[in-house]
Amino acid sequence: MKQYVVDAFADRVFGGNPAAVCVLDKPISDDLMQKIAIENNLSETAFAVREGEWYRLRWFTPGGEINLCGHATLAAGYALFRFFHPDWPRIVFHTMSGNLYVRRDGDLMLMDFPAFHCHKVPVTPQMCEALGAAPAEAYLDRDLLLVYENAETVKGLAPDFEKTKALDGYCVGVTAPGDGYDCVSRFFAPKLKVPEDPATGSIHCMIAPYWADRLGKSEILAYQASPRGGVMRCRILPEDRVEVSGYAALFSVADLFLPE
């Protein structure tokens, strides 16, 4: 089995978010996919199996399968365009979150995703204790999104990950107005054994609609302020969709030697 490690949301290696992409000749068991993800010990390992003119795509963290992952989708699209389908106009992925679409504009990879919704919820003492600073607002969909008033607060957060696990939502995103960007963010997923994810496409399906509405803009330039960093170009699309775009850089190509 071929495996590609791609740094997503970065224009050179050692930035953005590394994802492993396994391109399969045929489906393999959930147990084997989970073991490969644990062995890789990256925030995501994506598994792509061709089904006619599209691909079935699944994503596994070291802590289990997830229903939507942006950076591993970008990495999968990049690997398939580069090594398998350089002439295809777009890659169509069938996933747990419906159909996702990846196309290219030069070196930029553009992904068409479903939007998450910002259901406002009360700010609680548990949120403040878990993150170490009180947010101004809180919103919930698949993930919990906490909004702060300045970028320096977001950059300086040092969450208590055990307390973060007890919060509502699958994962926890934090965001604030940006310095040179429309917004900055960070993303924490300790429930999935990923304390901090370096550059996260899926949370921008929630962050982009929030900031688009707040700023009165249809296009958002976002920066994820992790140590590796990542830049996302986001655009609000019709029919409750979001375009999340970024660059990618190939780190490695490998053969996996798996049990028969």
Residue pairs with C-beta under 8 A, 6 or more apart in sequence:
1 22
1 23
1 24
1 25
1 255
1 256
1 258
2 22
2 23
2 83
2 253
2 254
2 255
2 256
3 20
3 21
3 22
3 23
3 253
3 254
3 255
3 256
4 20
4 21
4 23
4 75
4 79
4 83
4 250
4 252
4 253
4 254
5 18
5 19
5 20
5 21
5 42
5 250
5 251
5 252
5 254
6 18
6 19
6 21
6 74
6 75
6 78
6 79
6 248
6 249
6 250
6 251
7 13
7 14
7 15
7 16
7 17
7 18
7 248
7 249
7 250
7 251
8 16
8 17
8 18
8 19
8 70
8 71
8 72
8 74
8 75
8 78
8 199
8 201
8 230
8 246
8 248
9 15
9 16
9 17
9 71
9 74
9 199
9 201
9 224
9 230
9 231
9 232
9 246
9 247
9 248
10 16
10 17
10 199
10 228
10 229
10 230
10 246
10 247
10 248
10 249
11 107
11 247
11 249
12 249
13 249
13 250
13 251
14 228
15 228
15 229
15 230
15 249
16 71
16 198
16 199
16 228
16 229
16 230
16 246
16 247
16 248
16 249
17 43
17 71
17 197
17 198
17 199
17 200
17 228
17 230
18 42
18 43
18 198
18 251
19 42
19 43
19 44
19 45
19 46
19 69
19 71
19 72
19 74
19 75
19 76
20 36
20 37
20 40
20 42
20 44
20 45
20 46
20 72
20 75
21 45
21 46
21 48
21 72
21 75
21 76
21 79
22 33
22 36
22 45
22 46
22 47
22 48
22 256
23 48
23 79
23 80
23 83
23 84
24 47
24 48
24 49
25 49
26 49
27 49
27 56
28 47
28 258
30 65
32 258
33 45
33 47
33 58
33 60
33 65
34 60
34 64
34 65
36 45
36 60
36 256
36 258
37 44
37 45
37 60
37 61
37 62
38 62
41 62
42 62
43 61
43 62
43 71
43 189
43 192
43 194
43 197
43 198
44 59
44 60
44 61
44 66
44 69
44 71
44 72
45 59
45 60
45 72
46 57
46 58
46 59
46 69
46 72
46 73
46 75
46 76
47 57
47 58
47 59
47 60
48 55
48 56
48 57
48 76
48 80
48 93
49 55
49 56
50 56
51 94
53 92
54 91
54 92
54 93
54 94
54 99
55 76
55 80
55 91
55 92
55 93
55 94
56 93
56 94
56 95
57 73
57 76
57 93
57 94
57 95
57 100
58 65
58 95
58 96
59 65
59 66
59 68
59 69
59 72
59 73
60 66
61 189
61 192
61 193
61 194
62 192
62 193
62 194
63 191
63 192
63 193
63 194
64 192
66 170
66 192
67 95
67 96
67 97
67 142
68 95
68 96
68 97
68 113
68 114
68 142
68 202
68 205
69 201
69 202
70 111
70 113
70 200
70 201
70 202
70 203
70 204
70 205
70 244
71 197
71 199
71 200
71 201
71 230
73 93
73 100
73 102
73 111
73 113
73 201
74 102
74 109
74 111
74 201
74 246
74 248
75 248
76 91
76 93
76 102
77 91
77 93
77 102
77 109
77 111
78 109
78 248
78 250
79 250
80 88
80 91
81 88
81 91
81 102
81 104
82 250
85 91
89 103
90 101
90 102
90 103
91 101
91 102
91 103
92 99
92 100
92 101
93 99
93 100
93 101
93 102
97 113
97 114
98 114
100 111
100 112
100 113
101 111
101 112
102 109
102 110
102 111
102 112
103 109
103 110
103 112
104 110
105 245
107 247
108 233
108 245
108 246
108 247
109 245
109 246
109 247
109 248
110 243
110 245
111 201
111 243
111 244
111 245
112 237
112 241
112 242
112 243
113 201
113 202
113 205
113 241
113 242
113 243
113 244
114 205
114 240
114 241
114 242
115 205
115 206
115 208
115 209
115 236
115 240
115 241
115 242
116 141
116 142
116 143
116 202
116 205
116 206
116 209
117 141
117 206
117 209
118 139
118 141
118 145
118 206
118 209
118 210
118 213
119 139
119 140
119 141
120 137
120 138
120 139
121 138
121 139
121 140
121 144
121 168
122 138
123 134
123 135
123 136
123 137
123 138
123 146
124 138
126 163
126 166
126 167
127 134
127 135
127 138
127 144
127 146
127 167
128 134
128 135
129 160
129 163
130 159
130 160
130 163
130 164
130 166
130 167
130 172
131 146
131 157
131 159
131 164
131 172
131 174
132 157
132 158
132 159
132 160
133 148
133 153
133 156
133 157
135 146
135 147
135 148
135 174
136 147
136 148
136 149
137 146
137 147
138 144
138 145
138 146
138 147
139 145
139 147
139 206
139 210
140 168
140 169
141 169
141 206
142 169
142 170
142 171
142 202
143 169
143 170
143 171
143 172
143 173
143 202
143 203
143 206
144 167
144 168
144 169
144 171
144 172
144 173
145 172
145 173
145 174
145 175
145 203
145 206
145 207
145 210
146 172
146 173
146 174
146 175
147 174
147 175
147 176
147 210
148 154
148 174
148 175
148 176
149 176
149 177
150 176
150 177
151 176
151 177
151 178
151 179
151 184
151 225
153 176
154 174
154 175
154 176
154 184
154 185
154 186
154 225
155 184
155 186
155 225
157 174
157 186
159 172
159 188
161 188
161 190
161 195
162 190
164 172
164 188
164 190
165 190
165 191
170 189
170 191
170 192
171 187
171 188
171 189
171 191
171 192
171 197
171 203
172 187
172 188
172 189
173 185
173 186
173 187
173 188
173 200
173 203
173 206
173 207
174 185
174 186
174 187
174 188
175 183
175 184
175 185
175 207
175 210
175 211
176 183
176 184
176 185
177 183
177 184
178 184
178 221
178 222
178 223
180 223
181 221
181 222
181 223
181 231
182 211
182 215
182 217
182 220
182 221
182 222
183 207
183 211
183 220
183 222
183 223
184 222
184 223
184 224
184 225
185 200
185 203
185 204
185 207
185 222
185 223
185 224
185 225
186 196
186 224
186 225
186 226
187 196
187 197
187 200
187 203
187 224
187 226
188 195
188 196
188 197
189 195
189 196
189 197
196 226
197 226
198 224
198 226
198 227
198 228
198 229
198 230
199 224
199 226
199 228
199 229
199 230
199 232
199 246
200 224
200 230
201 232
201 244
201 246
204 222
204 232
204 234
204 242
204 244
205 242
205 244
207 220
207 222
207 234
208 220
208 222
208 232
208 234
208 235
208 236
208 242
208 244
209 236
209 242
211 217
211 220
211 222
212 218
212 219
212 220
212 234
212 236
218 235
218 236
219 233
219 234
219 235
219 236
220 233
220 234
220 235
221 231
221 232
221 233
221 234
222 231
222 232
222 233
222 234
223 229
223 230
223 231
223 232
224 230
224 231
224 232
230 246
231 246
231 247
232 244
232 245
232 246
233 244
233 245
233 246
234 242
234 243
234 244
234 245
235 242
235 243
235 245
236 242
236 243
237 243
